[in-house]
Amino acid sequence: MNKAWSELNKTVQTQINREGTFHEGVAALLELRKQLFGECKRFKEALSREDFHAIPFINADGYHSKTIAYSIWHIFRIEDIVAHTLIQNDTQIFQLGDYQKRTRSPIATTGNELVKQQIAEFSAALDLDELYSYAAEVMSSTDALLEAMDFSESKRKMSDEDKERLRRSGSVSDDEKASWLIDYWCGKDVRGLIRMPFSRHWIMHVEAALRIERKLHPVI
């Protein structure tokens, strides 16, 4: 893991645990997210369209077995679902902005159900400009949620009603490679969701995308 991101993430995890430092932890988290999103934006400036759906580690285990476009979709689709359907119980940015149509995505889910060549084909179908618009809107919306949150709210646990609402949303595939997410998220409190997926999940997938980039464009 990138050392600076790792240290900042450790600060976040420690500070959001205590009421007295909760808002400092949120500020650190916003800085971490800003740095990671900067890396995502750099991909768009530095890479070709083909690089975004290249899948050089197709038979590997791990997050780097995906594509860069998939990584960006997956980070922000999950964040949108968790922030809006679970935490705020309102409408996802995905629906508000008609982003399935705008991104030309064949799916409305997190993408966990896709494997190997399916991931490459999905990634090639996406409109990258609209994918980045979606990512920016989701990030802005979640940042506002985090800035407005207080410590007591962060301790709220997910309920059976939350779980059922998530199931009904159709945002998570019934495929066993994806359906586990519902129990995973709903087994956490809001603070747990801040830890994953609002922070560490970003790091994992951005670093996977960096590994893909290095494979496609090795530094000589």
PASEBA-1860 file (N, C-alpha, C; in nm, 3 decimals):
! residues 220
1> MNKAWSEL> 0.085/-0.119/0.000/0.000/0.000/0.000/0.088/0.125/0.000 ~ 0.050/0.226/-0.080/0.119/0.354/-0.080/0.135/0.403/0.064 ~ 0.260/0.438/0.101/0.287/0.469/0.242/0.209/0.591/0.291 ~ 0.202/0.695/0.209/0.131/0.817/0.251/-0.018/0.789/0.268 ~ -0.076/0.714/0.175/-0.218/0.679/0.186/-0.243/0.591/0.307 ~ -0.151/0.497/0.330/-0.165/0.407/0.444/-0.163/0.483/0.575 ~ -0.069/0.576/0.589/-0.058/0.654/0.713/-0.181/0.742/0.733 ~ -0.228/0.804/0.625/-0.346/0.889/0.636/-0.468/0.806/0.672
9> NKTVQTQI> -0.477/0.688/0.613/-0.589/0.599/0.645/-0.585/0.554/0.791 ~ -0.467/0.527/0.844/-0.454/0.491/0.985/-0.502/0.605/1.074 ~ -0.467/0.727/1.037/-0.513/0.844/1.113/-0.665/0.852/1.112 ~ -0.723/0.833/0.995/-0.869/0.835/0.982/-0.932/0.732/1.075 ~ -0.885/0.608/1.068/-0.945/0.499/1.144/-0.936/0.523/1.294 ~ -0.825/0.582/1.338/-0.808/0.611/1.481/-0.899/0.725/1.525 ~ -0.900/0.831/1.448/-0.973/0.952/1.490/-1.124/0.937/1.485 ~ -1.177/0.863/1.390/-1.324/0.851/1.383/-1.380/0.761/1.494
17> NREGTFHE> -1.291/0.697/1.568/-1.334/0.611/1.679/-1.373/0.689/1.804 ~ -1.330/0.814/1.811/-1.351/0.893/1.933/-1.431/1.018/1.902 ~ -1.522/1.049/1.991/-1.607/1.167/1.968/-1.524/1.294/1.959 ~ -1.422/1.305/2.042/-1.343/1.427/2.046/-1.260/1.452/1.922 ~ -1.232/1.345/1.847/-1.149/1.360/1.727/-1.224/1.319/1.600 ~ -1.353/1.294/1.612/-1.430/1.243/1.498/-1.421/1.338/1.377 ~ -1.443/1.466/1.401/-1.444/1.560/1.288/-1.303/1.578/1.229 ~ -1.200/1.564/1.311/-1.064/1.564/1.257/-1.043/1.442/1.168
25> GVAALLEL> -1.099/1.329/1.209/-1.090/1.208/1.128/-1.161/1.223/0.995 ~ -1.277/1.288/0.998/-1.350/1.313/0.873/-1.267/1.404/0.782 ~ -1.205/1.507/0.838/-1.122/1.597/0.759/-1.005/1.521/0.695 ~ -0.945/1.429/0.771/-0.836/1.348/0.717/-0.887/1.256/0.606 ~ -1.008/1.203/0.625/-1.067/1.117/0.524/-1.093/1.195/0.395 ~ -1.144/1.316/0.408/-1.170/1.398/0.289/-1.039/1.426/0.213 ~ -0.932/1.447/0.286/-0.802/1.468/0.221/-0.755/1.341/0.151 ~ -0.772/1.227/0.215/-0.735/1.099/0.153/-0.814/1.078/0.024
33> RKQLFGEC> -0.943/1.102/0.030/-1.028/1.083/-0.087/-0.988/1.180/-0.199 ~ -0.952/1.302/-0.162/-0.908/1.399/-0.262/-0.782/1.350/-0.333 ~ -0.688/1.296/-0.258/-0.564/1.245/-0.319/-0.592/1.127/-0.411 ~ -0.678/1.037/-0.367/-0.709/0.918/-0.447/-0.787/0.956/-0.573 ~ -0.879/1.052/-0.560/-0.953/1.094/-0.678/-0.861/1.166/-0.777 ~ -0.761/1.235/-0.725/-0.662/1.295/-0.812/-0.591/1.191/-0.898 ~ -0.564/1.075/-0.839/-0.502/0.967/-0.914/-0.598/0.914/-1.021 ~ -0.724/0.901/-0.986/-0.824/0.857/-1.085/-0.830/0.954/-1.203
41> KRFKEALS> -0.828/1.084/-1.174/-0.832/1.183/-1.281/-0.706/1.178/-1.367 ~ -0.593/1.149/-1.304/-0.469/1.137/-1.380/-0.476/1.026/-1.484 ~ -0.542/0.914/-1.448/-0.558/0.806/-1.545/-0.622/0.858/-1.673 ~ -0.725/0.938/-1.659/-0.798/0.987/-1.775/-0.710/1.075/-1.863 ~ -0.621/1.149/-1.800/-0.531/1.237/-1.875/-0.415/1.161/-1.938 ~ -0.370/1.054/-1.871/-0.246/0.987/-1.912/-0.266/0.865/-2.001 ~ -0.384/0.803/-1.994/-0.403/0.674/-2.059/-0.493/0.683/-2.181 ~ -0.478/0.585/-2.268/-0.565/0.575/-2.386/-0.697/0.509/-2.348
49> REDFHAIP> -0.795/0.521/-2.436/-0.923/0.455/-2.411/-0.905/0.304/-2.400 ~ -0.817/0.248/-2.482/-0.793/0.103/-2.479/-0.733/0.059/-2.346 ~ -0.653/0.144/-2.285/-0.594/0.110/-2.155/-0.702/0.089/-2.049 ~ -0.813/0.160/-2.060/-0.917/0.151/-1.959/-0.991/0.017/-1.962 ~ -0.992/-0.051/-2.076/-1.056/-0.183/-2.077/-0.958/-0.298/-2.098 ~ -0.829/-0.265/-2.095/-0.727/-0.371/-2.099/-0.732/-0.451/-1.969 ~ -0.704/-0.582/-1.980/-0.713/-0.668/-1.862/-0.591/-0.761/-1.859 ~ -0.473/-0.705/-1.833/-0.348/-0.780/-1.844/-0.330/-0.890/-1.741
57> FINADGYH> -0.405/-0.884/-1.631/-0.392/-0.987/-1.527/-0.519/-1.072/-1.521 ~ -0.575/-1.105/-1.635/-0.707/-1.165/-1.642/-0.720/-1.294/-1.560 ~ -0.613/-1.369/-1.546/-0.620/-1.497/-1.472/-0.565/-1.488/-1.330 ~ -0.537/-1.367/-1.284/-0.480/-1.349/-1.150/-0.590/-1.347/-1.045 ~ -0.549/-1.366/-0.920/-0.638/-1.344/-0.806/-0.609/-1.204/-0.753 ~ -0.711/-1.132/-0.721/-0.689/-0.999/-0.664/-0.757/-0.891/-0.746 ~ -0.758/-0.771/-0.690/-0.829/-0.660/-0.753/-0.766/-0.619/-0.886 ~ -0.637/-0.647/-0.904/-0.571/-0.612/-1.030/-0.612/-0.701/-1.146
65> SKTIAYSI> -0.694/-0.802/-1.121/-0.742/-0.889/-1.228/-0.858/-0.826/-1.305 ~ -0.894/-0.704/-1.269/-1.005/-0.633/-1.334/-0.948/-0.537/-1.440 ~ -1.018/-0.426/-1.463/-0.971/-0.321/-1.553/-0.975/-0.188/-1.479 ~ -0.913/-0.086/-1.536/-0.915/0.046/-1.473/-1.056/0.105/-1.476 ~ -1.126/0.090/-1.588/-1.263/0.142/-1.596/-1.353/0.072/-1.495 ~ -1.337/-0.059/-1.482/-1.416/-0.135/-1.384/-1.386/-0.084/-1.243 ~ -1.260/-0.061/-1.214/-1.222/-0.016/-1.079/-1.292/0.114/-1.044 ~ -1.297/0.207/-1.139/-1.363/0.336/-1.112/-1.513/0.316/-1.097
73> WHIFRIED> -1.573/0.239/-1.188/-1.717/0.209/-1.176/-1.747/0.149/-1.039 ~ -1.670/0.049/-1.000/-1.695/-0.029/-0.880/-1.682/0.057/-0.754 ~ -1.578/0.140/-0.747/-1.561/0.228/-0.631/-1.685/0.315/-0.610 ~ -1.727/0.380/-0.718/-1.831/0.482/-0.704/-1.972/0.425/-0.708 ~ -1.989/0.313/-0.774/-2.122/0.250/-0.771/-2.151/0.202/-0.628 ~ -2.052/0.137/-0.567/-2.069/0.090/-0.430/-2.091/0.208/-0.335 ~ -2.013/0.312/-0.351/-2.028/0.427/-0.261/-2.166/0.490/-0.274 ~ -2.215/0.503/-0.396/-2.347/0.560/-0.420/-2.456/0.476/-0.352
81> IVAHTLIQ> -2.448/0.346/-0.367/-2.546/0.255/-0.307/-2.544/0.265/-0.155 ~ -2.425/0.259/-0.098/-2.412/0.262/0.048/-2.454/0.397/0.105 ~ -2.409/0.505/0.043/-2.440/0.639/0.095/-2.589/0.670/0.087 ~ -2.651/0.635/-0.025/-2.788/0.680/-0.046/-2.893/0.576/-0.009 ~ -2.877/0.453/-0.056/-2.979/0.352/-0.024/-2.971/0.309/0.121 ~ -2.850/0.294/0.174/-2.837/0.246/0.312/-2.835/0.359/0.415 ~ -2.741/0.452/0.403/-2.722/0.551/0.510/-2.830/0.659/0.507 ~ -2.855/0.717/0.392/-2.947/0.831/0.386/-3.090/0.794/0.348
89> NDTQIFQL> -3.108/0.674/0.295/-3.242/0.630/0.255/-3.306/0.731/0.160 ~ -3.229/0.768/0.057/-3.284/0.855/-0.046/-3.244/0.801/-0.183 ~ -3.252/0.881/-0.286/-3.230/0.833/-0.422/-3.083/0.840/-0.460 ~ -3.034/0.733/-0.519/-2.896/0.728/-0.563/-2.869/0.830/-0.673 ~ -2.745/0.879/-0.679/-2.701/0.965/-0.789/-2.722/0.894/-0.922 ~ -2.704/0.764/-0.923/-2.718/0.683/-1.044/-2.854/0.702/-1.109 ~ -2.958/0.703/-1.025/-3.093/0.725/-1.076/-3.121/0.874/-1.101 ~ -3.081/0.958/-1.010/-3.107/1.101/-1.024/-3.048/1.157/-1.154
97> GDYQKRTR> -2.930/1.109/-1.188/-2.862/1.160/-1.306/-2.880/1.075/-1.430 ~ -2.964/0.971/-1.422/-2.988/0.880/-1.536/-2.856/0.825/-1.589 ~ -2.771/0.783/-1.493/-2.635/0.746/-1.532/-2.621/0.609/-1.597 ~ -2.719/0.523/-1.585/-2.706/0.398/-1.662/-2.712/0.429/-1.811 ~ -2.805/0.514/-1.849/-2.816/0.555/-1.989/-2.695/0.637/-2.031 ~ -2.655/0.731/-1.947/-2.547/0.822/-1.984/-2.412/0.750/-1.996 ~ -2.387/0.654/-1.908/-2.260/0.580/-1.915/-2.264/0.467/-2.016 ~ -2.385/0.438/-2.066/-2.408/0.324/-2.157/-2.373/0.191/-2.091
105> SPIATTGN> -2.393/0.185/-1.962/-2.361/0.063/-1.889/-2.468/-0.045/-1.912 ~ -2.426/-0.168/-1.936/-2.522/-0.277/-1.949/-2.575/-0.326/-1.815 ~ -2.521/-0.277/-1.706/-2.563/-0.319/-1.572/-2.588/-0.198/-1.484 ~ -2.667/-0.220/-1.378/-2.692/-0.115/-1.278/-2.633/-0.154/-1.143 ~ -2.562/-0.264/-1.138/-2.512/-0.321/-1.013/-2.366/-0.278/-0.989 ~ -2.308/-0.337/-0.885/-2.169/-0.306/-0.848/-2.067/-0.368/-0.942 ~ -2.109/-0.470/-1.018/-2.018/-0.539/-1.108/-1.948/-0.659/-1.048 ~ -1.972/-0.688/-0.921/-1.905/-0.803/-0.858/-1.931/-0.934/-0.929
113> ELVKQQIA> -2.045/-0.944/-0.996/-2.083/-1.068/-1.062/-2.007/-1.095/-1.191 ~ -1.939/-0.993/-1.244/-1.869/-1.008/-1.371/-1.733/-1.076/-1.351 ~ -1.692/-1.153/-1.450/-1.562/-1.221/-1.444/-1.489/-1.207/-1.577 ~ -1.359/-1.201/-1.568/-1.267/-1.208/-1.682/-1.313/-1.127/-1.803 ~ -1.341/-1.193/-1.916/-1.372/-1.122/-2.039/-1.500/-1.039/-2.026 ~ -1.590/-1.082/-1.939/-1.710/-1.001/-1.915/-1.672/-0.863/-1.863 ~ -1.569/-0.858/-1.778/-1.523/-0.731/-1.722/-1.465/-0.644/-1.833 ~ -1.386/-0.703/-1.921/-1.327/-0.628/-2.032/-1.436/-0.573/-2.124
121> EFSAALDL> -1.535/-0.655/-2.157/-1.643/-0.612/-2.247/-1.728/-0.503/-2.181 ~ -1.757/-0.520/-2.054/-1.830/-0.418/-1.980/-1.753/-0.286/-1.982 ~ -1.624/-0.291/-1.957/-1.541/-0.171/-1.951/-1.534/-0.100/-2.085 ~ -1.528/-0.179/-2.193/-1.520/-0.121/-2.326/-1.650/-0.051/-2.365 ~ -1.762/-0.093/-2.306/-1.892/-0.036/-2.340/-1.916/0.100/-2.275 ~ -1.844/0.129/-2.168/-1.873/0.250/-2.091/-1.830/0.378/-2.162 ~ -1.911/0.482/-2.145/-1.872/0.616/-2.188/-1.787/0.675/-2.075 ~ -1.659/0.692/-2.102/-1.566/0.733/-1.996/-1.596/0.873/-1.942
129> DELYSYAA> -1.632/0.965/-2.031/-1.662/1.101/-1.985/-1.777/1.099/-1.885 ~ -1.880/1.022/-1.915/-1.995/1.013/-1.825/-1.962/0.934/-1.699 ~ -1.876/0.834/-1.711/-1.832/0.760/-1.593/-1.762/0.854/-1.496 ~ -1.677/0.941/-1.548/-1.607/1.036/-1.463/-1.703/1.141/-1.406 ~ -1.803/1.179/-1.482/-1.905/1.270/-1.428/-1.978/1.206/-1.312 ~ -2.012/1.080/-1.328/-2.079/1.005/-1.222/-1.990/0.998/-1.098 ~ -1.864/0.962/-1.118/-1.771/0.950/-1.006/-1.761/1.082/-0.930 ~ -1.749/1.192/-1.002/-1.735/1.323/-0.937/-1.860/1.359/-0.858
137> EVMSSTDA> -1.978/1.329/-0.913/-2.103/1.360/-0.843/-2.118/1.275/-0.716 ~ -2.084/1.149/-0.727/-2.093/1.060/-0.610/-1.996/1.107/-0.502 ~ -1.874/1.136/-0.541/-1.775/1.181/-0.443/-1.822/1.307/-0.373 ~ -1.870/1.404/-0.448/-1.917/1.530/-0.390/-2.032/1.506/-0.293 ~ -2.124/1.419/-0.332/-2.239/1.389/-0.248/-2.197/1.321/-0.118 ~ -2.106/1.225/-0.128/-2.059/1.155/-0.008/-1.978/1.247/0.081 ~ -1.895/1.332/0.022/-1.818/1.427/0.102/-1.912/1.517/0.184 ~ -2.021/1.560/0.121/-2.118/1.644/0.193/-2.183/1.566/0.307
145> LLEAMDFS> -2.214/1.439/0.283/-2.269/1.352/0.386/-2.173/1.340/0.503 ~ -2.045/1.319/0.474/-1.945/1.303/0.579/-1.927/1.432/0.658 ~ -1.922/1.545/0.590/-1.902/1.673/0.658/-2.017/1.706/0.753 ~ -2.138/1.659/0.718/-2.255/1.690/0.800/-2.277/1.590/0.913 ~ -2.204/1.481/0.913/-2.228/1.373/1.009/-2.170/1.405/1.146 ~ -2.240/1.361/1.251/-2.183/1.373/1.385/-2.151/1.233/1.439 ~ -2.081/1.232/1.550/-2.031/1.105/1.604/-2.144/1.010/1.641 ~ -2.251/1.062/1.700/-2.361/0.975/1.741/-2.425/0.906/1.620
153> ESKRKMSD> -2.438/0.979/1.510/-2.495/0.919/1.389/-2.405/0.809/1.334 ~ -2.275/0.825/1.351/-2.181/0.726/1.297/-2.195/0.591/1.365 ~ -2.257/0.588/1.483/-2.272/0.461/1.557/-2.401/0.387/1.522 ~ -2.484/0.446/1.434/-2.610/0.381/1.399/-2.585/0.252/1.321 ~ -2.651/0.145/1.365/-2.638/0.016/1.300/-2.744/0.001/1.191 ~ -2.709/-0.079/1.091/-2.806/-0.108/0.985/-2.914/-0.201/1.040 ~ -3.035/-0.181/0.996/-3.150/-0.258/1.045/-3.198/-0.358/0.940 ~ -3.291/-0.444/0.979/-3.352/-0.536/0.883/-3.424/-0.459/0.773
161> EDKERLRR> -3.481/-0.345/0.810/-3.548/-0.261/0.710/-3.448/-0.207/0.607 ~ -3.332/-0.168/0.656/-3.226/-0.122/0.565/-3.187/-0.234/0.468 ~ -3.171/-0.353/0.523/-3.131/-0.467/0.442/-3.236/-0.498/0.334 ~ -3.362/-0.494/0.373/-3.468/-0.524/0.277/-3.476/-0.417/0.169 ~ -3.458/-0.292/0.208/-3.459/-0.183/0.110/-3.345/-0.201/0.010 ~ -3.229/-0.242/0.058/-3.116/-0.266/-0.030/-3.145/-0.380/-0.127 ~ -3.204/-0.487/-0.076/-3.240/-0.599/-0.163/-3.335/-0.555/-0.274 ~ -3.435/-0.477/-0.236/-3.537/-0.433/-0.333/-3.482/-0.337/-0.437
169> SGSVSDDE> -3.372/-0.271/-0.405/-3.319/-0.169/-0.495/-3.266/-0.225/-0.626 ~ -3.229/-0.353/-0.628/-3.172/-0.414/-0.748/-3.030/-0.368/-0.776 ~ -2.967/-0.306/-0.679/-2.832/-0.252/-0.698/-2.723/-0.358/-0.679 ~ -2.758/-0.470/-0.618/-2.663/-0.579/-0.594/-2.716/-0.703/-0.664 ~ -2.633/-0.764/-0.747/-2.673/-0.884/-0.820/-2.706/-0.999/-0.726 ~ -2.798/-1.086/-0.769/-2.830/-1.207/-0.693/-2.721/-1.313/-0.705 ~ -2.628/-1.295/-0.797/-2.519/-1.389/-0.815/-2.440/-1.401/-0.684 ~ -2.397/-1.521/-0.652/-2.328/-1.544/-0.524/-2.198/-1.464/-0.513
177> KASWLIDY> -2.142/-1.424/-0.627/-2.018/-1.344/-0.622/-2.047/-1.201/-0.578 ~ -2.175/-1.164/-0.574/-2.213/-1.029/-0.536/-2.307/-1.023/-0.417 ~ -2.396/-1.120/-0.405/-2.505/-1.112/-0.307/-2.457/-1.104/-0.162 ~ -2.335/-1.152/-0.135/-2.279/-1.147/0.001/-2.263/-1.002/0.050 ~ -2.255/-0.906/-0.045/-2.236/-0.767/-0.006/-2.348/-0.716/0.084 ~ -2.470/-0.765/0.062/-2.584/-0.716/0.140/-2.565/-0.747/0.288 ~ -2.532/-0.872/0.320/-2.509/-0.908/0.461/-2.385/-0.838/0.515 ~ -2.283/-0.824/0.431/-2.158/-0.759/0.474/-2.183/-0.615/0.515
185> WCGKDVRG> -2.245/-0.537/0.429/-2.271/-0.397/0.462/-2.369/-0.383/0.578 ~ -2.472/-0.466/0.577/-2.577/-0.452/0.679/-2.535/-0.507/0.814 ~ -2.419/-0.569/0.820/-2.363/-0.613/0.948/-2.280/-0.505/1.015 ~ -2.271/-0.388/0.953/-2.187/-0.280/1.005/-2.273/-0.165/1.057 ~ -2.211/-0.078/1.136/-2.272/0.050/1.167/-2.221/0.151/1.065 ~ -2.268/0.275/1.074/-2.228/0.376/0.976/-2.077/0.397/0.978 ~ -2.019/0.395/1.097/-1.873/0.413/1.107/-1.800/0.300/1.035 ~ -1.852/0.181/1.043/-1.794/0.069/0.970/-1.800/0.088/0.820
193> LIRMPFSR> -1.908/0.150/0.774/-1.922/0.178/0.631/-1.828/0.291/0.588 ~ -1.800/0.384/0.678/-1.700/0.488/0.648/-1.564/0.421/0.626 ~ -1.534/0.323/0.711/-1.406/0.252/0.696/-1.401/0.174/0.565 ~ -1.513/0.116/0.529/-1.518/0.031/0.410/-1.663/0.033/0.362 ~ -1.699/0.108/0.262/-1.615/0.138/0.145/-1.569/0.281/0.125 ~ -1.588/0.372/0.218/-1.559/0.511/0.188/-1.411/0.546/0.195 ~ -1.328/0.457/0.245/-1.186/0.489/0.256/-1.099/0.374/0.203 ~ -1.089/0.267/0.278/-0.996/0.160/0.240/-1.029/0.099/0.104
201> HWIMHVEA> -1.157/0.088/0.072/-1.199/0.033/-0.056/-1.141/0.113/-0.172 ~ -1.141/0.244/-0.158/-1.080/0.330/-0.260/-0.932/0.293/-0.279 ~ -0.860/0.284/-0.168/-0.716/0.257/-0.176/-0.691/0.126/-0.249 ~ -0.763/0.023/-0.214/-0.743/-0.110/-0.273/-0.760/-0.107/-0.425 ~ -0.865/-0.040/-0.471/-0.893/-0.042/-0.615/-0.809/0.058/-0.693 ~ -0.775/0.171/-0.633/-0.685/0.264/-0.702/-0.546/0.202/-0.714 ~ -0.501/0.134/-0.611/-0.370/0.069/-0.620/-0.372/-0.046/-0.721 ~ -0.483/-0.116/-0.733/-0.497/-0.220/-0.836/-0.487/-0.157/-0.975
209> ALRIERKL> -0.554/-0.042/-0.993/-0.549/0.027/-1.122/-0.406/0.074/-1.153 ~ -0.334/0.119/-1.052/-0.195/0.159/-1.071/-0.109/0.040/-1.115 ~ -0.138/-0.076/-1.059/-0.063/-0.196/-1.098/-0.091/-0.231/-1.243 ~ -0.217/-0.217/-1.285/-0.252/-0.241/-1.425/-0.177/-0.141/-1.515 ~ -0.179/-0.014/-1.475/-0.110/0.088/-1.554/0.038/0.055/-1.569 ~ 0.103/0.014/-1.462/0.246/-0.019/-1.468/0.272/-0.139/-1.560 ~ 0.180/-0.232/-1.563/0.194/-0.348/-1.652/0.180/-0.304/-1.797 ~ 0.086/-0.214/-1.824/0.064/-0.169/-1.961/0.175/-0.074/-2.008
217> HPVI> 0.229/0.003/-1.915/0.329/0.103/-1.949/0.446/0.095/-1.850 ~ 0.526/-0.010/-1.860/0.636/-0.026/-1.765/0.738/0.087/-1.779 ~ 0.790/0.128/-1.665/0.893/0.232/-1.664/1.027/0.166/-1.693 ~ 1.092/0.213/-1.796/1.219/0.150/-1.837/1.335/0.227/-1.773
END
